[in-house]
Amino acid sequence: MFKRLLLSSAFCMSATGAAFAADFDLNKADQASLDGIKGIGPSLSKTILEERKKGDFKDWSDFEKRVKGIKEKKAAKLSEAGLRINGQPVSGGSTAPASKPVKKDDTRKS
């Protein structure tokens, strides 16, 4: 009996985890789906849907250009939260945060 209870609990937890890790395609998602993505509220989802009426988003760059308030950093966060455009997450190209330059040791004589 205990094994069945443990097994069913594990199954429920894994199913719940999979539901939260779902990807949403921006060109297919409805307002409720967009509102469920961390970082998108009712106002932004409405703006996205209005802009999408003019035509599907081609890629992340197109999305950033057409939707006010979406820049590289916000696009990266939305991608991490499961948002996809044509099945693709943000590419590592222009939207990836720049790394800090490595400083050389400053050896000064006193």
C-alpha positions as CSV (number, residue, x, y, z in Angstrom):
1,M,0.0,0.0,0.0
2,F,2.8,2.4,1.0
3,K,4.6,1.8,-2.3
4,R,1.5,2.6,-4.4
5,L,1.0,5.8,-2.4
6,L,4.6,6.8,-2.9
7,L,4.5,5.9,-6.6
8,S,1.3,7.9,-7.2
9,S,2.7,10.9,-5.3
10,A,5.9,10.8,-7.4
11,F,3.8,10.6,-10.6
12,C,1.7,13.6,-9.6
13,M,4.8,15.7,-8.8
14,S,6.4,14.9,-12.1
15,A,3.3,15.7,-14.0
16,T,3.0,19.0,-12.2
17,G,6.6,19.9,-12.9
18,A,6.1,19.1,-16.6
19,A,3.1,21.4,-16.7
20,F,5.1,24.3,-15.4
21,A,7.9,23.7,-17.8
22,A,5.6,23.9,-20.9
23,D,6.7,26.0,-23.9
24,F,4.3,28.4,-25.4
25,D,4.7,29.5,-29.0
26,L,4.1,33.3,-29.2
27,N,2.3,33.0,-32.6
28,K,-0.2,30.4,-31.3
29,A,-0.8,31.3,-27.6
30,D,-4.0,32.8,-26.5
31,Q,-4.3,35.6,-23.9
32,A,-4.7,33.2,-21.0
33,S,-1.5,31.3,-22.0
34,L,0.4,34.5,-22.3
35,D,-0.8,35.8,-19.0
36,G,0.5,32.6,-17.4
37,I,4.1,33.2,-18.4
38,K,6.2,34.9,-15.8
39,G,6.9,38.5,-16.9
40,I,3.8,38.9,-19.0
41,G,0.7,40.5,-17.5
42,P,-2.7,41.4,-19.0
43,S,-1.5,44.7,-20.6
44,L,1.6,43.1,-22.3
45,S,-0.4,40.1,-23.5
46,K,-3.0,42.4,-25.0
47,T,-0.2,44.4,-26.8
48,I,1.3,41.2,-28.1
49,L,-2.0,40.0,-29.4
50,E,-2.8,43.3,-31.1
51,E,0.6,43.3,-32.8
52,R,0.2,39.7,-33.8
53,K,-3.0,40.6,-35.7
54,K,-0.8,42.4,-38.2
55,G,1.1,39.2,-38.8
56,D,3.0,36.5,-37.1
57,F,6.3,37.3,-35.4
58,K,9.2,36.0,-37.6
59,D,11.8,35.7,-34.9
60,W,12.9,37.3,-31.6
61,S,14.3,40.3,-33.3
62,D,11.0,41.0,-35.0
63,F,9.2,40.6,-31.6
64,E,11.6,43.1,-29.9
65,K,11.1,45.6,-32.7
66,R,7.3,45.4,-32.8
67,V,6.3,45.2,-29.2
68,K,7.0,48.2,-27.0
69,G,8.9,47.4,-23.8
70,I,10.5,44.2,-25.1
71,K,14.3,44.5,-25.3
72,E,17.1,41.9,-25.2
73,K,17.0,41.4,-21.4
74,K,13.2,41.0,-21.3
75,A,13.2,38.7,-24.3
76,A,15.8,36.5,-22.6
77,K,13.7,36.3,-19.4
78,L,10.6,35.4,-21.4
79,S,12.4,32.7,-23.3
80,E,13.7,31.2,-20.0
81,A,10.1,31.2,-18.8
82,G,9.1,29.1,-21.8
83,L,8.1,31.5,-24.5
84,R,9.1,30.4,-28.0
85,I,8.8,32.0,-31.4
86,N,8.3,29.5,-34.2
87,G,9.5,26.9,-31.7
88,Q,12.8,28.6,-31.0
89,P,14.1,30.1,-27.8
90,V,16.2,33.3,-27.9
91,S,19.4,32.5,-29.7
92,G,22.7,33.0,-28.0
93,G,23.5,35.8,-30.5
94,S,22.5,39.4,-29.9
95,T,20.2,38.7,-26.9
96,A,22.9,37.0,-24.7
97,P,24.3,39.2,-22.0
98,A,27.8,40.3,-22.7
99,S,30.6,38.9,-20.6
100,K,32.8,41.2,-18.6
101,P,36.3,41.7,-19.9
102,V,39.1,40.0,-17.9
103,K,41.4,42.4,-16.2
104,K,45.1,41.8,-16.1
105,D,46.9,42.0,-12.7
106,D,48.0,45.5,-12.0
107,T,51.5,45.2,-10.5
108,R,52.7,48.6,-9.4
109,K,55.9,49.3,-7.7
110,S,55.6,51.2,-4.5
